[in-house]
Amino acid sequence: MLKCYDCLEKSEDREAVGVCIVCGKGLCLEHIKQVEFPMRGGYPLPRLNLRKGLPRMLCRQCIDSIFGEDICV
């Protein structure tokens, strides 16, 4: 079973429930964060503008790298 990378760094043992779409590390419910990215077309919906963003799962480090540390997720 896949283990949470962030928990293993703290010598804890938790199973991962998902994977960060940016860096690929496994994360438990405590460490995984859902972020909505705006979608303006592209694969798989090239001509469709979605009314709301699609949920994506990221780790805290990737959120901080992409959006800055000031975002509250």
MARFI-147137 format. One line per 2 residues: number of its first residue (from 1); their letters; for each residue x, y, z of N, C-alpha, C. Coordinates in Angstrom, 1 decimal. Atoms other than C-alpha are relative to their C-alpha. Layout:
% MARFI-147137
NUM	A	X,Y,Z,X,Y,Z,X,Y,Z ~ ...
This chain:
% MARFI-147137
1	ML	0.8,-1.2,0.0,0.0,0.0,0.0,0.9,1.2,0.0 ~ -0.7,-1.2,0.1,1.2,3.5,-0.8,-0.1,0.8,1.3
3	KC	0.0,-0.7,-1.3,2.2,5.5,2.3,0.2,1.5,-0.3 ~ -0.1,-1.5,0.1,2.0,9.3,2.9,1.5,0.4,0.2
5	YD	-1.4,-0.4,0.0,5.4,10.8,2.1,0.3,1.0,1.2 ~ -0.2,-1.0,-1.0,5.0,13.8,4.5,0.0,-0.7,1.4
7	CL	0.0,0.7,-1.3,4.1,11.4,7.4,1.2,-0.8,0.2 ~ -1.2,0.8,-0.1,7.0,9.2,6.7,1.2,0.8,0.4
9	EK	-1.0,-0.9,-0.4,9.3,12.2,7.0,0.0,0.3,1.5 ~ 0.1,-0.2,-1.4,8.0,12.6,10.6,0.0,-1.3,0.8
11	SE	0.0,1.3,-0.6,8.3,8.9,11.3,-1.3,-0.5,0.5 ~ 1.3,0.4,-0.2,4.6,8.4,11.2,-0.4,-1.0,-1.1
13	DR	0.3,1.0,1.0,2.9,5.6,9.3,-1.5,0.1,-0.4 ~ 1.4,-0.1,0.4,-0.3,6.5,7.4,-0.1,-0.3,-1.5
15	EA	0.2,0.3,1.4,-1.7,5.3,4.1,-0.4,1.2,-0.8 ~ 0.3,-1.1,0.9,-2.0,7.7,1.2,-1.4,-0.3,-0.6
17	VG	1.3,0.0,0.6,-5.4,8.5,-0.2,0.0,0.6,-1.4 ~ -0.1,-0.6,1.3,-4.2,10.4,-3.2,1.5,0.4,-0.3
19	VC	-1.3,-0.3,0.5,-1.2,11.7,-5.2,0.0,1.5,-0.4 ~ -0.1,-1.4,0.4,-0.1,15.3,-5.7,0.2,0.0,-1.6
21	IV	-0.1,0.0,1.5,-0.6,16.1,-9.5,1.3,0.7,-0.5 ~ -1.2,-0.7,0.5,2.6,18.2,-9.6,1.2,-0.8,0.3
23	CG	-1.2,0.7,-0.3,5.3,16.3,-7.7,-0.2,-1.5,0.1 ~ 0.2,1.4,0.0,3.7,12.9,-7.5,0.1,-0.8,1.3
25	KG	-0.1,0.7,-1.2,4.1,12.1,-3.9,-1.3,-0.4,0.6 ~ 1.2,0.4,-0.7,1.5,10.1,-2.0,-0.3,0.8,1.2
27	LC	0.4,-0.8,-1.1,-0.5,11.9,0.6,-1.2,-0.5,0.8 ~ 1.2,0.4,-0.8,-2.9,11.1,3.5,-1.0,1.2,0.0
29	LE	1.0,-1.1,-0.1,-6.1,13.1,4.2,0.5,1.2,0.7 ~ -0.4,-1.2,-0.7,-4.3,15.4,6.5,0.9,0.9,-0.9
31	HI	-0.9,-0.8,0.7,-1.7,16.5,4.0,-0.4,0.3,-1.5 ~ 0.5,-0.3,1.4,-3.6,16.4,0.6,-0.9,1.2,0.1
33	KQ	0.9,-1.2,0.1,-5.3,19.7,-0.4,-0.6,0.0,-1.4 ~ 0.7,-0.2,1.2,-7.9,20.3,-3.0,0.0,1.4,-0.5
35	VE	-0.1,-1.3,0.6,-7.4,23.3,-5.3,-0.8,0.0,-1.3 ~ 0.7,-0.1,1.3,-9.7,24.4,-8.1,0.7,0.9,-1.0
37	FP	-0.7,-0.8,1.0,-7.9,25.5,-11.2,-1.1,0.4,-1.1 ~ 0.9,-0.4,1.1,-9.8,27.5,-13.9,0.3,-0.8,-1.2
39	MR	-0.1,0.8,1.2,-10.4,25.6,-17.1,-0.5,0.9,-1.1 ~ 0.5,-0.8,1.1,-10.6,27.5,-20.4,0.2,-0.8,-1.3
41	GG	-0.2,0.9,1.1,-10.5,24.6,-22.8,1.3,-0.7,0.0 ~ -1.2,0.8,0.0,-7.8,22.2,-23.7,-0.4,-1.4,0.2
43	YP	0.3,1.4,-0.1,-7.6,18.5,-23.5,-0.6,-0.3,1.3 ~ 0.8,0.7,1.1,-10.0,16.7,-23.1,-1.2,0.7,-0.5
45	LP	1.2,-0.8,0.5,-12.5,19.5,-23.7,0.5,1.2,-0.7 ~ -0.7,-1.1,0.7,-10.8,21.7,-26.3,-0.9,1.2,-0.3
47	RL	0.8,-1.2,0.4,-13.8,24.0,-27.2,-1.0,0.4,1.1 ~ 0.9,-0.2,-1.0,-15.6,24.0,-23.9,0.6,0.9,1.1
49	NL	-0.4,-0.8,-1.1,-15.3,26.8,-21.3,-0.8,-0.4,1.2 ~ 0.7,0.5,-1.2,-16.2,25.3,-17.9,-0.5,1.2,0.9
51	RK	0.5,-1.0,-0.8,-18.3,27.4,-15.6,0.7,0.1,1.4 ~ -0.8,-0.1,-1.2,-16.2,26.5,-12.6,1.2,-0.9,-0.1
53	GL	-1.2,0.7,0.2,-12.8,25.1,-12.1,-0.1,-1.5,0.4 ~ -0.1,1.4,-0.3,-11.9,21.4,-11.9,0.9,-0.2,1.3
55	PR	-0.8,0.2,-1.2,-10.7,20.1,-8.5,1.3,-0.8,-0.3 ~ -1.3,0.6,0.2,-7.0,19.1,-8.4,0.6,-0.2,1.4
57	ML	-0.6,0.3,-1.3,-5.1,17.5,-5.5,1.5,0.3,0.0 ~ -1.4,-0.4,-0.1,-1.8,19.0,-4.5,0.5,-0.1,1.5
59	CR	-0.6,0.0,-1.3,0.6,18.9,-1.6,0.3,1.5,0.4 ~ -0.2,-1.3,-0.4,1.3,22.0,0.5,1.2,0.7,-0.6
61	QC	-1.2,-0.6,0.6,4.8,22.5,-0.9,-0.2,0.4,-1.5 ~ 0.3,-0.4,1.4,3.5,22.6,-4.5,-1.0,1.2,0.0
63	ID	0.9,-1.2,0.0,0.7,25.0,-3.6,0.8,1.2,0.3 ~ -0.8,-1.2,-0.3,3.2,27.3,-2.0,0.9,0.4,-1.2
65	SI	-0.9,-0.4,1.2,5.5,27.1,-5.1,-0.8,0.6,-1.1 ~ 0.8,-0.5,1.1,2.7,27.8,-7.5,-0.7,1.3,0.3
67	FG	0.8,-1.1,-0.3,0.5,30.3,-5.7,0.7,1.0,1.0 ~ -0.6,-0.8,-1.1,2.8,31.6,-2.9,-0.5,-0.4,1.3
69	ED	0.4,0.5,-1.4,2.6,31.0,0.8,-1.2,0.7,0.6 ~ 1.1,-0.8,-0.6,-0.2,33.6,1.3,-1.4,-0.7,-0.2
71	IC	1.3,0.6,0.4,-3.0,31.4,-0.2,-0.5,-0.9,1.2 ~ 0.6,0.8,-1.0,-5.3,29.7,2.3,-0.8,-1.1,-0.7
73	V	0.7,1.2,0.6,-6.3,26.2,1.1,-0.2,-1.0,1.1
